[in-house]
Amino acid sequence: MTPAEPREDPREDPREDPMATLCRMVVETGYDDIPADTRAFAKKQILDIVGVTMGGSKMDGIPAVVDFVRAQGGTPESPILFYGGKVPAAMAAFAVAPMARAMDMGDTHYEAGHGAEYTIPALLAACGLLPKVSGRAFLEAFILAQELMIRVGMGNQFKSRELPAGSNGGHYIFGAVAAVGKLLGFSFEELMNALGIARLMTQPHDSTMYAEGALMIRVHHGFVTQDAINACLLTRRGITGPTQEILGGARGYYAIFTRAGTVDLDIVTRDLGRHWEMTRTSMKAHSACKCTHTGIDGLLGQMAQHGFGVADIDELALAVGSLNWTVVALPKAEKWNPQTVPQCQFSLPYILSSVAHDRGIFLDAYTPEARRRPDVRAFMTRISAELDATLDPLGTRIVTRLKDGRVITGEYTIEKGHPDNPLSVEEVVAKVRRCAGHAAMEIAPETLERLIARLLDLDTVADVVEEIVLPLTPEPAPERRPVRDPVEVG
């Protein structure tokens, strides 16, 4: 990945704010304007995120978030997936979005980072604001919102430059707002206004949420999606936000939040409507931070090709790219002695030690018993890591020294799930089936298979709530509420 050359200061660019161009794309683009291959990719991606939301639905912190949401009360609009009961749509998003991130097995874009773990929970919750949402409308809103959010993240090279500099962006809320606004039928002026409100709520601001094993790495998704729905509902009630400098300009998002000093306003709108950047999103094959995945696949490949096991390894010497170094190798005291589930998910030595022992990693690697395994802990002391800034930010070089004297070296930059090595539909389906066994509610096999089929054929779904949401809501299924006054929901 080669960083773009810095362009002129975005504060001095006289053109229309690029968010206005993106907003126009969202409002004016219809289902039939989106290429068939892009729609097919999006259906696979939606299935993937629904699956990891199942798998994350009872992980650490999630029951507490659900209890918090239920205690708030309010207008019963949207069901809480896997738990039941209806709450205001914004609070339903607050409850469900952390589930989507908890496994750390969702999607990431190579430059914009996580995306669908925000937009899909927001959309699922926002369905409760309308009498009926078709699969076509849901799919359309998702694709356009993902495209907007990803392009904003590309504008300041979020993953390759900003995250290593200590930022954790704030562009996620723009995608969630665009998704909800499109679903509610916003005009250009309404969506720009909601995005202007979101500009003042960009979060999180830095990468400290990856530190100390804090649960905010998943819970912040709830804040973002809740704020996105509220921004849209407030827009409908006449609350205004600034719209002239949302991305560019002296007071725009890029000028305020860009740390590494590299902004490319051109890339935000380049080939818009012709090239769909959202199809360059990766889907994870492993339940761990993306920054460990080239290392995981590299080690698994070496073990398969050269026929050795963990007992044969003397040491693993790793060199990692800048993003991997920042996220899963520092601070060393924490990464080599992780205690909580998030710490383990973001620990390169813990992940690779677990993979060396189990030849893969899934939720069973994060149980209290697994986190205390003496064999995994002992092998972590044989793993070392150093920064190599010449590597791709997500790249890993592995030098494996075996006890028989062999030394195996490999450099890995394209992991399983990468756009150039994607998960097939069949692999995503297998992943969803595996995730379903960890859901907070029991999902009958026939219900799961019907759900998978409907998500892969989302275009033909007549009512997303009836066919997608309610099958994932414990019985007795909550009654659909009457739609709000049209003035409020459009």
N, C-alpha and C positions, 0 to 999 in steps of 0.2 A: 504494500500500500504506500504510494508516494504522496506526501502532503502537497496540496496545491500551493502555489506561490501566493503570498499575501497580496490582496488587491488594495485599492484605495480605502482610506478610512470610511467606514459606513456612515459616519456622522456627516460626511461631506457629499454623499451621493444624492444628486438632485432628482432621481427618478421616483416614480410611484413606489411606495413602500411595497416590498415583495409580498407581504402578507395580503395585500389587496388583490394581487394577482392570484395567489393561492386560494383566497376566499372566493373569488369569482369562479375558479375552476370547480370548487366544491358545490357552489350554488347552481351553476349552469350545466354541469355534467350529469347525464342521466345513465341509467343502467345500460341501455343499448349503445352508449358511447364508449363503454369500457370493453376492451378486447376479451374474447372468450377465454384465452389462456390466463389472463389476469384474474378473471372471475374464478376460474378453476383453482388457481393458486390460493386465492383468498378463502375458498371453501375448505381447502385442506388446512389452512392456517387457523381458521375459526374452530374446526374440529380439534386441532392440536391444543388450543388454549382452553377450550371447554374441558378437555381431558386433564390438563394439568391443574385446572381449577378443582376438578373432582379430587385429584390426588392431594392437593394442598388444603382441602376443606376442614381438616381437623388437626393440622399441625400446630406447633407452639404459637400461642397468642390468638389464634383464630376464634376459639370458643369465647374468649374474653371480649374480643371485638364484637362478636354477635350479641353477647349479653349486654354490652354497652349500648348497641344500636337498639335493641328491643326496649331497653329501659327509657329511651328518649320519647317513645310514643309518637304521636302525630298521625297525619292522614294516611290511611292504609292504601298505598298505591302499588307497590311492587313486592313480590315475594323474596324472601331471603333463601337463596339456593341452598339445598342440603339440610336446612334447619327448619324452614317453614315460618309462617306468620308474615303479615304484610306490614310494611313501614313506608314512610315517604321515599320516593324514588332516590333522592340524593343519599339517604341513609342506607338504602339497599345497596347502592354502589359502594358506600363506605365499608359495608360488611363483606361484600363479595370480592372486591378488587384485591385485598391482601391474600385471599385464597389463590388467586391466579399467579402470584409471585412466590408463594411460600415454598414450593418444590424447587424453585430456580431451575425449571426445565422448560420454560416457555420460549418465546421468540426473541431474537435480537437482530438488529440491522448492523452491518459492519461499521457504519459511521454514526447512526442515530441512536443506537442502543435499543433498549426494551421499548415495545410499542403497543402490541395488541393486548398486553396485560393491563393496559389502561383503557383502550378504546372498547374492548368487548365487554368488560364489566359495566362500563358506563352505558353502553347500548342496551345490554340486557335489563338494566335497571330502568332506563328511560322508556322501555317498551310499556311500562305501567302507566305512562302519562297519556297514552293514546288508546282508543277503543280496540284497535287491531293494527299489528305491524306485520307486513308480509315479509317472507324471506328475501325477496328481491330488494325491498326497501332497506332491510337490515344489511344485506350484502353491499349494496350501493354506498350506504353511509360509511360502512367499515372501510371499504377500499379507498374512498376519497379522503377520509380522515387520516388513514395511515400514510397516504401519499403526502398530505400536508405536513404531518408531524415529522416524517422522515426527512423531507426536504429542509425543514427548519433546522433539524439536527445536523444535516450535512453542511449548512451554511457556515458554521464555525467549527467544523470537523470535531464533533463532540467526542467520539471515542478515541481517535488517533491523537488529538491535541489537547482537548479540554479536560478529559478525565485524568490523564496523566499529570495535568497541571493542578489537580485538586478539585476541579468542578464536578458536579454531578448534574449539570444541565438545569432544566426547568422548562424545556420545550414540550414535555409530555402533555401538559394540560392543554396545549393548543390542539393536539389531536383529539383528545376527549371532548373538548368543546365543539370542534368541527363535526364529530360523529353525532353528538346529541342535537346540535343545531340543524344538521342535514335531516335527521330523522323527524324533527319537529317541523320541517318545511320552512326554515328561516329564509328570509330575503337576504340579499347582499348586505344591506345596511344593518339588519339584525345580527347577522353572523359577525360582521366586522365589529359591531359593538360588543358582542359577547367575547370575542377574541381580545378586544381592548381591555375588558374587565380582567380576563385571564392574564394578560400581560402584567398586571399589577399583583398577580398572585403566583407567579412562576415559582416553582418549588420542586425538589429540594435544591438548595443553592450550592452545596458542596458534598464531597464524598465521605464526610465523617459518618454518614449513615451505614457505611460498610464496616465501621470500626466497632470494637468492644463487644461484638456479638449482639448488638442491639436488634430488636425486632422491627425497628423502623424501616429496615430494608424492604419489608413486605407491607407494613402498615401505612407507609407514606402513599402507596397506591390508593388507599381509601381516601386520604385527604385530597389527592389530585382529582379523582373521579367525582367525589362529593362536590368539590368546588366547581368542577366543570358543569354539572347539572344545575347547580345553584346559579352560576353565571348566566346560563341560558334562561332559566325561569325568571331571574331578575330582569334580564333584557326584555322579556315579554311584559313585564310590569313597568317598563319605562325607565329603569335604571340605566344610566349611560356610562361608558368608559371611553378613554382616549383612543382615537382611531388613526391619527396621522402618522405616528411613529411607533408602530407596534414592533417591528423588527429592526428597521434602519433608523437613521437619524441620531441626533445627540442624546435623545432620551429613550431610544429603542432598546429592545431586548439584547441585541448584539453588543451595543456600546456599553451597556451596564454590566452584562454578565460574562462576556468573553474574557477569559484570563490569558490565553496563550497568544492573543494578538493576531490571529489568522481568521479573517472573515472573507467569504466569497459570496457576494450577493448574487452573482450571475448563476451559480450552480443551483440556487434555490428555485429558480423558475426555468432553467434550461430544459428544452424539449418537453415542457409540461404538456400533458395530453398525448404525447407521442411515445415517450419512454416512461414506463411505470416502475419507479424505483422501489416500490413496496414489494415487488416480486424478487428483489435481491435480499429479502429477509431470510435469516436462517432459523431453523427449528432444531431444538436440542435433542440429541440422542442420549444425553446423560443428565442425571439429576445433580447438577453442580454448576457453579459459576462458569460462564462461557470462557473465562480466562484460563480455565484448566483443560479445555477440551482438546486443544492440539496436543497437549501433553498426554492426556488420557489415550487418545487414538494412536499417538506415536508409541507409547509403551505397550499397548495391546498389540499393535502391529509387530513390534520387535519380538514380543513373547511368542506370537503365532509363527512368525517367519523363522525364528532361530530355535524354537522349541525349548525354552527355559521357563521356569517358574520362579516364584518369589524366593524359594529356598536356595536358588542358584545365584542370586544377585548379591554382589558385594557392596556396590554403591551405585546411586544414580546421581550424576552431575548434570544439572539443568542450566541452560541459558535461556532467558525469556525476553520477549519484547516489552516495550515500555508500559503498555496497558496491563499486561499480565503481572509485571513487576509491581506496579502500583496497587493493584487490586487484590492479588492472591499471594504475594510474597512479602509484603510489608504491612505492619511492623513485624520483624522476625520473631520477636518474643511471643507474639500472639499467634502467628501463623504456624509456628512449630509446637505450640501447646494450646490448641483450640479446645474450648469447653462446651459452648452452646452450639445448637444446630446451625445458626447463621455463621458462627465462626468456622465450623467444620466445612460448610458449603463453600466458604471463601478462603480455604486453606489449601494451597497447592500441595504441600507435603502430606496432609491428611488424605486428600483425594487420591493422590498417586499411590500412597501406601495401601489404601483400601482397594484400589484397582489392581494393584500387584497381587494382593491376597485373593480377591474375589473375581477377578477378570471382568469387572464392570462395577457400576455404582448406581444404586437406586435408594429408595427411602429406607430400606432396612439398614443402610450404613449410618443412619442418623438416630437410631434408637439410643436410649441411655446406655444399654449394655454394649452396643457397637462402639459408641464413642469412648468407652473405657477399655477396649480390647488391648491386652498387653502386646500381642504380636504386631498390630497396626502401629501402636505407639513406639515400639522398639525400632521398627523399620524406618520410621520417620527420621530417626537420627542418622540414617545412612543416605538421606536425600539432602543435597545442597542446591542452591540456586544463586545465579548472578544475573545482573542486567546486561543485555546486549542490545544497545540502541540501534544497531544495524538490522536487527530482525524486524519482521512485520510486527506491529504492536501486539497482535494476538499470537505470534509465532513462538515455537518452543524448539530448542535443540536439546537432545537427550544423548548423553554419553553414559552407556550402561556397562559397568565393569562387572564381569562374572567371576565367580570363585575359581573357575577352571582356567582363568587367564584371558579369556576372550574379552575384547572391547568392541561394543556395537555402538555406532554413532548414527544419528539421523536428525534431520531438520524437518519440522512439520508446520505447515501454514494453512492447510485446508482440511478441516476436521469433518467428520460425518455430520450432516445437517447444513453445511455451508452451501450457499447458492450454487457453487460449482460441484458439490457432492451432496445433493439434497436427499432428505428423507422421502421415500416413495409414499404414495397413499397407503399402501399396505403396511409400511413401517409405522406410519402415524396411527393407523387403526390399531395395530398391536400395542403401541404405546398407550393409547387411550384405554384399551381393555385392561392393561396392567395398572394404570392409574385408578381405574374405577374401583378396584378392590380396596383402596385406601380412603374412599370417600366417607364423609361424616354420616351418610345414610346408606342403607343397603340398596343397591341398584340391581334389580332382577336382570338376568342375562337377556331375556327377550326385550326388556325395556332398553337396555344398553344397545343392543343390535339395531333396534328400531331408531334410536336416537342417532347412532352413527350414520345410518342410511339417510335419515332426513337432513342431517348436516351436510353430507356430501351431495345432496340434491336440494340444497337450501333454496334455490330459485323457485321451486315448486311448493314451498311451505306457505300455506295461506295465513297462518297465525303463529308467530314465533312464541308467544306466551303459551298457547295451548299445546304446541307440538314440541317445543324445546325446553321452556322454562318449567312448566308444571310437572313434566316427568322427572325433573330433578328436584322437586319439592316434596317433602314428606307428606304422606296422607294424614288427615284428610286435606286434600288440596284446597288452598284458600280460594274463596269466591272472587271472581273478577269484580272489581268495583266499577261504578258508573264513571264514564269519562268526565274530566273536569270541564268547566265552562270553556267553550271554544276560544274565547278571548285569551284564556291562559295558555292553552296548549297549541293553538294554531290549527 
